[in-house]
Each structure stands twice: as C-alpha cells, then as structure tokens.
Amino acid sequence: MNDNGTPRTGRPSTTSSADIATVALELFLEQGYEATTLTEIARRVGIGRSTLFRHVDSKGDIVWHGRDAAEAMFRESLTAADVGPRWRSEVVRCLVATLRFPDDDLRVVRLRMALIDATPALRAHLHVTSRPTVALLADFIARSTGSPGVALEPEVLASTAWWVAIEALFWWARGDTGRPETVVRRALAVAGFAEQAHRPPGETSPVS
C-alpha cells in the first residue's frame, strides 16, 4: 500500500534514487517542470510521498543533483592546472574531466540536460549560479596570459569556454549517440580551444 492507503502501482518500493530521477525527469519533459508536482512523481514511480522525501527534498534536488560535485571537481582540477602558455589545453582538460560518467548514468544526464535546455527558468538559474566558477576560470586564464585580473579578454575567454561546453552538452542531449566528453572536446576545438601541442621553451601562446 502507498502512504495514502491506496494500492501501490508501478515500480517496487526498492526503487533507487536513480530510478526516481529518471522517472521524474521524463515527467518534467512530458508535462513541464513547473506543472509537475512531487505527488505526481511519487505516483508515477509507484511510491508514497514520504518514501520520495527520503530520496529528495524538492524538484530542484532532482534537476541539479550532482552539479555541486561536478563543479567542485572542475575547480579542484583548475586549481592544480599548470599556469602558462598551454592554458587552452588545461581548460579543455579540466572541463572534459568533469564529464566522465559511467554508462549507466548517461540516460539520466541526457534527460537532465534536455530539461534544462528546454526550460527557460532552469537555463537562467544555471547562468546566474555559474558565475563563481566562470570567475575562477577567468582568473586562471588571466594568470596564464599575464593579463590584469580585470581585463576584458580573460573574462570573455572564460565565459566562451564554459558556455561552449554547456551548449555542447545541450546539443548532445538532443540526440547525439556519442559520449558527452567527446562532444564537448569537439565544440571547444571549434571555438578555438583546441588542445595545444607542446611548444619550444620560451615560446608563448597569444591570448586571443
């Protein structure tokens, strides 16, 4: 029985957080993020609300699950990156390193990115909350190129790299069958962030 006394239908009570996320994201895409309630998610999964709340506290938890860990990994990689002329390679490496998902997680990642892409409010939230990470990337580029911390170029380059990666993930979520990290690497190369070959000592790479 469900928590409300009605017969339980759908998935068994042993449903995992990943199962819940898959069903919830499919439901968000089907009828809209704002229009979907946690009660509807629980009903579709086949569990009660109290069981659902043991896995998630809100709809936002489902959409943004794993994001903090991914951005923390990116910041950690960037902090350890080599400052200097091969900064483009380091930026690519750090961005791609956060996208190596187990095959079993790819469906959830695809659904999550497709939902954010299709929902203006979620896109706006992503844009605003990405600013600290983009600022860290701009600082790395400024130090690598010898630019002042408030210079225009590092800010533009950092925003370009970050949002090219995000838009590549949106494109991948619309139906590409490859790996997300491969698509992001391709997109960054198109935008001028191709991984650089080693240069002779003393030879530097231009900012732009």
Secondary structure as a PSIPRED ss2 file (coil, helix, strand):
# PSIPRED VFORMAT (PSIPRED V4.0)

   1 M C   1.000  0.000  0.000
   2 N C   1.000  0.000  0.000
   3 D C   1.000  0.000  0.000
   4 N C   1.000  0.000  0.000
   5 G C   1.000  0.000  0.000
   6 T C   1.000  0.000  0.000
   7 P C   1.000  0.000  0.000
   8 R C   1.000  0.000  0.000
   9 T C   1.000  0.000  0.000
  10 G C   1.000  0.000  0.000
  11 R C   1.000  0.000  0.000
  12 P C   1.000  0.000  0.000
  13 S C   1.000  0.000  0.000
  14 T C   1.000  0.000  0.000
  15 T C   1.000  0.000  0.000
  16 S C   1.000  0.000  0.000
  17 S H   0.000  1.000  0.000
  18 A H   0.000  1.000  0.000
  19 D H   0.000  1.000  0.000
  20 I H   0.000  1.000  0.000
  21 A H   0.000  1.000  0.000
  22 T H   0.000  1.000  0.000
  23 V H   0.000  1.000  0.000
  24 A H   0.000  1.000  0.000
  25 L H   0.000  1.000  0.000
  26 E H   0.000  1.000  0.000
  27 L H   0.000  1.000  0.000
  28 F H   0.000  1.000  0.000
  29 L H   0.000  1.000  0.000
  30 E H   0.000  1.000  0.000
  31 Q H   0.000  1.000  0.000
  32 G C   1.000  0.000  0.000
  33 Y C   1.000  0.000  0.000
  34 E C   1.000  0.000  0.000
  35 A C   1.000  0.000  0.000
  36 T C   1.000  0.000  0.000
  37 T C   1.000  0.000  0.000
  38 L H   0.000  1.000  0.000
  39 T H   0.000  1.000  0.000
  40 E H   0.000  1.000  0.000
  41 I H   0.000  1.000  0.000
  42 A H   0.000  1.000  0.000
  43 R H   0.000  1.000  0.000
  44 R H   0.000  1.000  0.000
  45 V H   0.000  1.000  0.000
  46 G C   1.000  0.000  0.000
  47 I C   1.000  0.000  0.000
  48 G C   1.000  0.000  0.000
  49 R H   0.000  1.000  0.000
  50 S H   0.000  1.000  0.000
  51 T H   0.000  1.000  0.000
  52 L H   0.000  1.000  0.000
  53 F H   0.000  1.000  0.000
  54 R C   1.000  0.000  0.000
  55 H C   1.000  0.000  0.000
  56 V C   1.000  0.000  0.000
  57 D C   1.000  0.000  0.000
  58 S C   1.000  0.000  0.000
  59 K H   0.000  1.000  0.000
  60 G H   0.000  1.000  0.000
  61 D H   0.000  1.000  0.000
  62 I H   0.000  1.000  0.000
  63 V H   0.000  1.000  0.000
  64 W H   0.000  1.000  0.000
  65 H C   1.000  0.000  0.000
  66 G C   1.000  0.000  0.000
  67 R H   0.000  1.000  0.000
  68 D H   0.000  1.000  0.000
  69 A H   0.000  1.000  0.000
  70 A H   0.000  1.000  0.000
  71 E H   0.000  1.000  0.000
  72 A H   0.000  1.000  0.000
  73 M H   0.000  1.000  0.000
  74 F H   0.000  1.000  0.000
  75 R H   0.000  1.000  0.000
  76 E H   0.000  1.000  0.000
  77 S H   0.000  1.000  0.000
  78 L H   0.000  1.000  0.000
  79 T H   0.000  1.000  0.000
  80 A C   1.000  0.000  0.000
  81 A C   1.000  0.000  0.000
  82 D C   1.000  0.000  0.000
  83 V C   1.000  0.000  0.000
  84 G C   1.000  0.000  0.000
  85 P C   1.000  0.000  0.000
  86 R C   1.000  0.000  0.000
  87 W H   0.000  1.000  0.000
  88 R H   0.000  1.000  0.000
  89 S H   0.000  1.000  0.000
  90 E H   0.000  1.000  0.000
  91 V H   0.000  1.000  0.000
  92 V H   0.000  1.000  0.000
  93 R H   0.000  1.000  0.000
  94 C H   0.000  1.000  0.000
  95 L H   0.000  1.000  0.000
  96 V H   0.000  1.000  0.000
  97 A H   0.000  1.000  0.000
  98 T C   1.000  0.000  0.000
  99 L C   1.000  0.000  0.000
 100 R C   1.000  0.000  0.000
 101 F C   1.000  0.000  0.000
 102 P C   1.000  0.000  0.000
 103 D H   0.000  1.000  0.000
 104 D H   0.000  1.000  0.000
 105 D H   0.000  1.000  0.000
 106 L H   0.000  1.000  0.000
 107 R H   0.000  1.000  0.000
 108 V H   0.000  1.000  0.000
 109 V H   0.000  1.000  0.000
 110 R H   0.000  1.000  0.000
 111 L H   0.000  1.000  0.000
 112 R H   0.000  1.000  0.000
 113 M H   0.000  1.000  0.000
 114 A H   0.000  1.000  0.000
 115 L H   0.000  1.000  0.000
 116 I H   0.000  1.000  0.000
 117 D H   0.000  1.000  0.000
 118 A H   0.000  1.000  0.000
 119 T C   1.000  0.000  0.000
 120 P H   0.000  1.000  0.000
 121 A H   0.000  1.000  0.000
 122 L H   0.000  1.000  0.000
 123 R H   0.000  1.000  0.000
 124 A H   0.000  1.000  0.000
 125 H H   0.000  1.000  0.000
 126 L H   0.000  1.000  0.000
 127 H H   0.000  1.000  0.000
 128 V H   0.000  1.000  0.000
 129 T H   0.000  1.000  0.000
 130 S C   1.000  0.000  0.000
 131 R H   0.000  1.000  0.000
 132 P H   0.000  1.000  0.000
 133 T H   0.000  1.000  0.000
 134 V H   0.000  1.000  0.000
 135 A H   0.000  1.000  0.000
 136 L H   0.000  1.000  0.000
 137 L H   0.000  1.000  0.000
 138 A H   0.000  1.000  0.000
 139 D H   0.000  1.000  0.000
 140 F H   0.000  1.000  0.000
 141 I H   0.000  1.000  0.000
 142 A H   0.000  1.000  0.000
 143 R H   0.000  1.000  0.000
 144 S H   0.000  1.000  0.000
 145 T H   0.000  1.000  0.000
 146 G C   1.000  0.000  0.000
 147 S C   1.000  0.000  0.000
 148 P C   1.000  0.000  0.000
 149 G C   1.000  0.000  0.000
 150 V C   1.000  0.000  0.000
 151 A C   1.000  0.000  0.000
 152 L H   0.000  1.000  0.000
 153 E H   0.000  1.000  0.000
 154 P H   0.000  1.000  0.000
 155 E H   0.000  1.000  0.000
 156 V H   0.000  1.000  0.000
 157 L H   0.000  1.000  0.000
 158 A H   0.000  1.000  0.000
 159 S H   0.000  1.000  0.000
 160 T H   0.000  1.000  0.000
 161 A H   0.000  1.000  0.000
 162 W H   0.000  1.000  0.000
 163 W H   0.000  1.000  0.000
 164 V H   0.000  1.000  0.000
 165 A H   0.000  1.000  0.000
 166 I H   0.000  1.000  0.000
 167 E H   0.000  1.000  0.000
 168 A H   0.000  1.000  0.000
 169 L H   0.000  1.000  0.000
 170 F H   0.000  1.000  0.000
 171 W H   0.000  1.000  0.000
 172 W H   0.000  1.000  0.000
 173 A H   0.000  1.000  0.000
 174 R C   1.000  0.000  0.000
 175 G C   1.000  0.000  0.000
 176 D C   1.000  0.000  0.000
 177 T C   1.000  0.000  0.000
 178 G C   1.000  0.000  0.000
 179 R C   1.000  0.000  0.000
 180 P H   0.000  1.000  0.000
 181 E H   0.000  1.000  0.000
 182 T H   0.000  1.000  0.000
 183 V H   0.000  1.000  0.000
 184 V H   0.000  1.000  0.000
 185 R H   0.000  1.000  0.000
 186 R H   0.000  1.000  0.000
 187 A H   0.000  1.000  0.000
 188 L H   0.000  1.000  0.000
 189 A H   0.000  1.000  0.000
 190 V H   0.000  1.000  0.000
 191 A C   1.000  0.000  0.000
 192 G C   1.000  0.000  0.000
 193 F C   1.000  0.000  0.000
 194 A C   1.000  0.000  0.000
 195 E C   1.000  0.000  0.000
 196 Q C   1.000  0.000  0.000
 197 A C   1.000  0.000  0.000
 198 H C   1.000  0.000  0.000
 199 R C   1.000  0.000  0.000
 200 P C   1.000  0.000  0.000
 201 P C   1.000  0.000  0.000
 202 G C   1.000  0.000  0.000
 203 E C   1.000  0.000  0.000
 204 T C   1.000  0.000  0.000
 205 S C   1.000  0.000  0.000
 206 P C   1.000  0.000  0.000
 207 V C   1.000  0.000  0.000
 208 S C   1.000  0.000  0.000
